[in-house]
């Protein structure tokens, strides 16, 4: 079986490696950019995604470039601790929850693909622009930046080319742009002291504004830790132009919104101001699709089910997609049957995830604390009694579980 993958992001690369592990080695990945470089900020990989990367033999390499998260702590906007949840191994999972730089993970996957499938398996500077199917296969059309067209022949085409997927646009030409939900995120990486235990992820907020942080590198000697952070709030203006999505941001423009978020244990405005890199992202997603597949062509990752960029869902769900799709292609002689089974296993779960991510989720307890004590609390039990906190924690665990393990 020959497979063409459009997109060399985490989803596309994980697909090539998963196919190789399943015994399908005739795979070519095409990427629109001329040179793949490590860009972006940190992401959070929950245990199910780590499990799949470990199954590919990548765990040791992944562990070297990541930090294990052992607890998630909720705080109000004054730094008051509200609730703590164990994560990863500390929560009883077989695999840890890992924080890793997105670009470093992508380059790890690139190196593995080149080593396992050979340099000819990855071609850059070519964007998916069309496909045509026959009973025997699919002709894939790709275009370079000068408009020159290249074609390839395959048994299966997998479009793993992101939220602005060309494959999705070919299947659903009238869909239009992603949905914007009136909020904006800034994400960055900053040098800072170790955050609490050094393996802690924090979520602080008031139900309107939120600040999330977790370590990407531990402090060592005179070298500070590196914190990955996310700041989110309602947008102060109209939706950004599409070309401005994921644009570099000036940290000084973000600091003002969080100027008084100075906790005893973390100076939030200083962390933002000290960012080595920062980006602005509108909070966008896509509506669920009635189908991901068209004959021998299917969608994967954000191309299939783009959801809010929270909690590493994009990367994690793409990795799970890749594992399921590879197993189904290896198990079925007819690729169309394999794609149907892949969709049966993955589409209902990811559709539910998209809906769940539009709910307050982990912000429930933050909103409640702020509504009851907008100036901060001295006695948490008087604000949210222990039994109510336990109920909220159970609800948040349910939402988190639904969001994270959708392996099907």
N, C-alpha and C positions, 0 to 999 in steps of 0.2 A: 504493500500500500504506500502510495506517495501522498504526502501532506504538505500543503503550503500554508504558512501562518503569516498573516499581515500584522505587523507590530512587534517590536522588540522591547516592549516594556516588561514589567515583571510577569504579567499574565502570558504574553507570547513566549517569553523565554522559558517559563515554567512548563508551558505546554510542550515545547520541543524536548525538554529534558524528561518530562513524564512519558511522552511517546517513546523516546529512546529506551527508557526503563521498561516499558511495556513490550518491547521488541519491535517497534516501528522506527526504523533508523533513517528512512528516506524522507527527510524533512528539510525544508528550506524556510527560513524566517526572513521576511523582507521588512525593512525599516525605512521610514520616510527621511529621517535626518541623515546627513552625510557621515557624521561621526558620533558614536554613542559615548557620551561623557557622564560622569556621576554628578547629577544635579538634584535639586530639591532639598527637602529637609527630612526630619525623622518620621518613621512610621512605627506603629505598634503591631506586632505579630502575635495573635493569640495562639494558644496551644494547638488547635486543629491545623493551622497553617504551618506551625513549626513541625508538627508530626509529619506532614506531607514532604516538607523539605528534608527532614531526617530520613524519610523513606528513600529519597534520592541519593543519600549518602553525603549530604551537605551540612550536617549538623555541626561538625567540628569547625568547619570554616565559618559558618554562621555565628557560632558562639564567640569566636575571636573578634568579631566586629560589632557585637551587640552587648546589651546589658539586660539581665533578667529582672523583670518586675515582680516583686513579691507582695505588694499591697497597693490598693487604690484608696486614697483618703479624700473625703469630701470636706470642704471648708466653706464657711461663709465669706463674704467679701472683705471681712476684717481679719481673716486668718484663723477664726475659731473652728476647731475640729468638730465635725458633726457625726461622721460615720467612717468606719474603716472596713474594707473588704479584702480578704486575701486574694492573691492572683497567682496563676501558674502552678508551680509545684506546691506552693504554700496552700493552695486551694484544693489540693488533691488530684490535680491533673497529672497525666503521665509525662507531659512535656511542659517546659517553662513558657511563660509569656516573655517575649523578647522585644526590646526597643532597638531599632537599627536605622541607620541613615539609608534613605530610599536609594540614593545613587550607589552606595557601597553594595547594597544587596543586588541591584541591577548588574553591577560589574562582576560580582561573584557569579551570577547566573550566566553572564556573557562568557566568562572564562571557562565555565563548565561546559557550555555548549560547544565552544570552539575545540575544547579538548576531546569531547566525546563524539561529536558529530562532524568535526572537521571545519576548517575555515570557509569552505565553500557552502556551508549550511547557513551562513548569515550574510545577507547582502543589504547594503545601506544605500540611501539616496533614491529609493524607489517607493512610491506611495500607491496603494491599491486604488485603481480607478475604474475597474469594471470586471465582470466575469460573464461567461457564457457556458451553459451546461448542455451535455448530451447524455445519453443513456449510459455511456461508458466513463464519463469523467467531467472535469470542469477546466475550462481555459481561463486562466487568470491574467488580467491586464494590469500592468503597473506603469506608472509614469514618473520620469525623473524631473528635476527642477527646471530643465530646459524644454519640457514638453515631449520628450522622446518616449515612445511606448515600447515596453518589453513585455513579452508574454511567457507564461509558464503553464505546463500541463500538470494536473494533479487529480487524485481520486477524491480529495477533500480539501476545501478551503476554509480556514478558520480566521475570522476577523477579530483580532485582539488589539484593535487600534484605538481604544480609548473612548472617552465621552463624546468626542467629535468623529466617531467612527465612519470611515468611508463605506465600509461593508454594511453598516446599519442604514446609512443613507441610500444605498443601492436597493436594499430590501424595502425600505419605507421612505420613499423620496419626498413625501409630503409632510414629514413629521415636524420639521422646523428645529429651532435651537432648544437647548435644555431649559428646564424650568428654574427661574430664580425666585427665591423665597424671602427676599427683603432683608437678609442678614449678610454680613461680611465677616470673613476670617482673615487674620494675619498669622502667619506661621514663621518661626525663625529658630535659629540655633545660637546660643550665647554661652560664653564662658561664665561659670558661676561656682560657688561652693557646692559641695554635695547636698542634694536635696533630701532632708530628713535622714532616712536610713541609707541613702545611696541607691536603694532599689525601690523607691516609692514613686508612684504616679499620683499627682494631686489634681483635683478639680475644685476650683474655687469660683464662687459666683453668687448672684442674687436673683437668678431667674431671667435677667435681662442681658447682663454681661457675664462672660465666662472666661476664666483663665485656666489653661491646662498645661502641665509641665511634667516631663519625665527625663531621666538621664540617658544620654547616648554614650557617655564615657565617664568613668569614675575619676575623681581627683587622685593625683599621685604626686607626692612631693610638692614641688612648687607649681606643678601643672594643675590648673583648675579642672573641675568637671565640665562637661559640655551638657547643657540642658536643651532639649527640644521643647518648644513652647507653642501654644496656640491661644490666640486672643480672639474672642468672638463677641459681636454686638449687632444691634440693628444698624442698617446702613443709614448714613446721614444724607444720602443723595439718591439720584435715580440709578437704575441698574447700569453697571459698566458696559461699555461697548465690548462686543464679543472678543475683539482682538486684544483687549486689556485683561482678560482673565489670566490668572496666575502670573501677574506682573510683579517685578521687584518693588518692594515698598521701602520707604524711609522710616526707620524705627521711631524717629521723632514725631511722626504723624500719629503713631499709635499710643505713645506714652501718655498723651494728654487725657485719653479716655480712662486710663488706669493710674492716674497720678497719685491718688491717695491709697493705693493698695499696697501699703508697706506693712508687712507682717513681721512679727518678732523673728521668724525663722526664714523669711524670704522677702526680698525687696523687689516686688514685681516690676515697678517702673524702671529700676536699674537693670534688671534682666533684659527687658525689652530694649532699652536704650543701648545696651552693650552688644546687641546682636551682630554676629559676623555676617549673617545673611538673613533676609526677611522677605516674605512674599505676601501679596494680597490675593485673596480668593473670594469671589462671591459664593454664597452658599447655594449651589445648584445641584440638581439631579435630573433624572429622566423618568418619564412615566413608564410603568411596566408594559412590556410588549405581549401581544397574544401568542407570539411564536418567535423563537430565536433562529429558526432554520428555514432554509429554502433549498430543498433537495440535498445536494452535497455540500452546501455552504452553511456555516453556522457562526454565531457570535459568542464571544467569551469575555469575561471581566466587565469593565466599564462599558464596553460596546454593547453588552447584553443587558446590564442591570446597574447602571450608574446610580449611586446613592450618595447621601451626604458624606463629605470627606471627614469622617470622624472615626476614631478608634482603629485605624488601619483597615477598615472594611474593604476598601478597594483592592488593595494588594492581597489581603487574606482570602477574600472571596474568589479572586482570579486564580490563586494557587489551588483552591479547592475545585474550581471549575476544571482546571488543567488535569488534576488527578482523576476526576470522574470521567472526563472526556477521553483521556488516554485509555482508561480501563475498558470503556465501552467500545472504542475503535478496535482494541485488541481482541475483544470477545465476540465481535460480530463480523461475519464475512461481508455483509451488505453495509456499506457506510451509511446509507440512509436510515437503516434500522438503528445503527449505533448512535447517530445524531438524535433520533427520536428518543432513545432511551436516556441519553445524556440530558436532554431537555426535561424529560419526566422526572429525573432525579434532582435537577438543580433549579428549574424555573420556579416551582411553587415556593421553595424555601427562600430564594433570593427576592421574590416578589413580596413575601411577608417581611423580609428584612428591610426592603425599601419603605414599606409602610411604617414599620417600627421605628425607623430612624427619623421619621417626621414627627414623632411624639416627643414629649419632654425627656423621657428616658431617665438618665442619670441626673437631670436637672430638677426632678421632682422635689427632692429633699432640700435642695438649695433654695428653690422658690418658696417653699413652706417656711423655712427658717427666716428668710428675709421678710415675708409677709407678717410674721408674728413678732419679729424683733428687728426692724429695719436698721437700727443703730448698733447691732451686734448684741450678743448675749453673754451673761456671766454664768448662768446656770442652764445648761443645755436641757436637763431633765424637765425644767419648768417650761421650756419652749416647745420641745418635742419629747414627750414621755418615752421611756425605753420601749414600751410595747408598741407604740406607734412607729418608732424608728425601726423596730424589727419587721413590721408589716411593710414599710417602705423599702427596706433592704431586700425583702423577699421578692417584691415586685420588680425592683431594679435587677436582681439576679436573673429573674425570669426573662426580662427584656434583653439583658446582656447575653444570656445563653442563646436566645433566639437569634441574636445578631451575630454570634461568633461561630457556632458549630452548625453549619448548614450543609454538611458533607453528603447528606442524602443516602 
